[in-house]
């Protein structure tokens, strides 16, 4: 069995934490100076592990081996949310690096095949969500890259790639037959494992999500001189729809459905003016495509009803839609067997409520995901953390599962 | 009878419109370079009218006469909302100037007394709401001025006064016995006069208003990985309270009550995060103090209920509270008689849903207000406008009423 070096793994995780350190977390959006530096550092570690490092035309980092034989692609993303956590993404990348080393150092494992680590570009959408994995499976075209800009400051992606020295490089694409599977480990980002005292989650499905922008058109007026009966208050229309959504969605939800209004904006947004316009960003997620369809129908119906009722005109615009993606059954079984070996019943199968590069890669390649607990369920925040022994355990379980997959 | 010179009045209104012109409106917040320039221009016109111009320590402009005898104070404010209208405020100031000239030019009127024009500082709250009129009646202390900052860019008020050259000047205060009354004309800022085809409004009462900031404390979480049952979504708590307010307030409202949520903010305000905090700015207005109390009680009760119900903690903070202010009965009668003379039935008594300097000055001095129609009811917007003949008519009605008040 390949043996994870826990000390080396934790040391590398803590070293890469320095690139953009923010309090106990990290600020390392894709192509920020810290991100670019961290990708060069990762390339050096990949070379030390006996692989050829390649940073491609969008900034994804690959460790490539010219050895023939079976290969697995193992990784995640090393970019972070603004002022994000120190594990979200990069833990899975360092697992890939550590697995590559562990397999290389173990004669039996080495004979089975090669682990190729990967760090995808921009999973967190500083420019384009899932940029690296979507580019890899050919889901992104050059025009999309040319048109993309930083959500933060509007810098063109092409300019940022130029500055990083990645512009003009080829984009590495999926090669049929090169890898037997893709494995990704990640912190759970929720509180289920901790709550149930489990140490390993075997992901069954990554949820699908629908994201919408809902716009309310009313009439801007003076808040003192406009009688209630003459108002077309876009804010009132918005809060009423939100309440209707809460009631209707709670009635038709499945056991795993979640829905969220993340942003509300009233225009002009000052105390003494009746809002003439309002806007909300709304999303829901579920592992079951039928439930997603049910929600989609309900939303369209609620908006149409409310718009018809007046006095504001309401329109809904779909911003994005992803379908639920099942993880490969054999990979799930391998992860489960490995987990059972190490923690007996301390594991569970579970869906992922968050999106991951694995849902993209799975369109072309058998894929599986492993979760380890998030302390307090916290993520997308600098205070995100996981116990060191859980981090080491997760890597060993992933290594064992990788061995099984390469063997079969 | 003193005779308004309509051409001169409109020419002056159009001239002062140049200070901060924005599209067909004006951007002239208190103590902006355009505002300071406009106050110097006004001082020159006041001197030409045979009065001594004084700009005081907060920027209010007074026209002072040393002649003994009866005097009226007539004006409004000449600062504007950001990108505001060309009449809101300044029309009443130019009325004051024109009345001063008309009375001075008419021997009989001149014998009755003097019109002293005024332009109050900062009615629109660039630094401190009703700064000029509150300073005049002694409702403001130096410490409040020292601590005030621009709501726009945080500049200290003292620094802006220094830059304008007004710092260190005395603040002109109310002198008992100096004026028989204060008259203020203003555009209606609503659509009632236009809708009823009336040309003059005689203000009975200026509404009282209560303004609140309501804060919701929940728990920030990942919108994909946090099950609905574990959420403490501050945004959901906010929209639910808004709906509860709509229902309860509609049930207990008087015929004139208005209530408005002008601003909503969710924190962090991004699509995939359950808002951990939310905030809304809420206000209501009514001419009847009993109804204001009823609303205040209902709001406190609704918030307490919702906070008790959970899962978010809700607190309400009062930002300001004004009591309804009745206009002087004899001044109302004088305005009505003058209106009747010019337009027969084309006038009505009405309350003011917006706040005005007259509600402040009325605490010390008999006060009255006259409204003229707003086209389409629009104000606090650069497109605000009023027909030229209504502007001239309003000034003549005000002059006639002033004559009556000085005579009695």
Interface residues (C-beta under 8 A of the other chain):
Chain A: X188 X189 X190 X191 X192 X207 X209 X211 X220 X221 X222 X223 X224 X225 X226 X227 X228 X230 X233 X235 X236 X238 X239 X240 X242 X243 X246 X250 X253 X256 X257 X258 X259 X260 X261 X262 X263 X264 X265 X266 X269 X270 X271 X272 X273 X274 X275 X281 X283 X285 X319 X352 X353 X354 X355 X377 X378 X379 X380 X381
Chain B: X188 X189 X190 X191 X192 X207 X209 X211 X220 X221 X222 X223 X224 X225 X226 X227 X228 X230 X233 X235 X236 X238 X239 X240 X242 X243 X246 X250 X253 X256 X257 X258 X259 X260 X261 X262 X263 X264 X265 X266 X269 X270 X271 X272 X273 X274 X275 X281 X283 X285 X319 X352 X353 X354 X355 X377 X379 X380 X381
